[in-house]
Amino acid sequence: MALTIPGFDHLRLPGADGADGADGADGVELAAAVGGSGSPVVLLHGFPQTHLMWRHVAERLADGHTVICPDLRGYGASDKPTATDPEVYAKRTMAADVVSLAAALGHERFALVGHDRGALVAFRAGLDHLETITHLGILDAVPTLDMWHVLRGVSAAVGYHLFLMAQPPGLPEAMIAGSADAFFGSFLDAWADDPTALPEEVRAEYLRASAAAVTSIVADYRASAGIDVTHDQADLDAGSQLAMPVTVVQQDWGARLGFDAAAVWKAWAPDLDHRLTRAGHFMAEEAPDEIAAAIQDLLAR
């Protein structure tokens, strides 16, 4: 049985109506842990994780908020539709999943926070659903279009998995499935500054869930080398921006990779609170008090 957040209800809720997030009916359902009461906050997990990564932060926020922690389409206990076309795992579709899920719980407007892959979904939701997303939080990510721009030269080796999973269907899936625990475990080991933040049972759950979702995880990443770039570029060309208050918390990737991370985000988010953390990539688990406080500050703006 999949691990979930203690004290939260575990539900299955409808995702987007169709593969393009608009018309049709693909019947995708998302698994979500829901707890607390008050104004709604949706928390989206990253790679290679599930909604379980939010367990500490969710408990801290639940005292004053309804906290909704779904597994993204293609991850964890959520449905994993076949990527019959690029739209199936476009961040636009995954963002529409989140809006649909929240609406099913009676929330037409809500705050949204995403980490890593979930941050890319949250970013797209903020652009596509301006009237729905009241506040936007981003943990350790830059927008997809900017991500490809800052990964260059030998420094791009830190994101080798992005290039691997961008390849045509077949080889990436076979390579990863053939050594799934080693592949996914390498990121858990390399990206955690405090390994004790990922207890063995939690680490085992992430490895189990990821090994069962290789094809859909690769499809999610492949979309970020194609259709997601197209969508971001169209918004950049149109001058689209995030109108809501935005908080970004990230490691000092700008210093490591040679770019101004705050400036990258400022171009998209005029109302920006950009913060650097000393925690590792899995900051919601390594520094839950810091991250919960940052979210509370965001919600107070």
Summary of the structure (lengths in Angstrom):
residues: 301
radius of gyration: 17.4
end to end distance: 39.0
largest distance: 47.7
contacts: 1082
relative contact order: 0.15
helix: 49%
strand: 16%
